[in-house]
Amino acid sequence: MSIQQVNAFYELLISEPAIYDQYQNKCCSQGFFGSCHWDKSKIVRFAATHGYNFNENELDQVWFETESNYADDSLNLA
């Protein structure tokens, strides 16, 4: 499943600082105050060069699913 590919790709980035540096240099445009603007199409292409196969929609799903899980957890503090 491609969502597993997205997760595996991010595991690679976490475990390999040199690859993360390449990822940041190729996929991030620096904004004001050092903020980073990520280009999803560049991320998908960069991941493909490392053998991972997913598309922008699957990347979005992982990004927003993770945010949703954090929001759900914060609402269930009882």
Beta strands, then each sheet from edge to edge (+ up, - down):
strand 1: 28-30
strand 2: 36-38
sheet 1: 1+ 2-
end
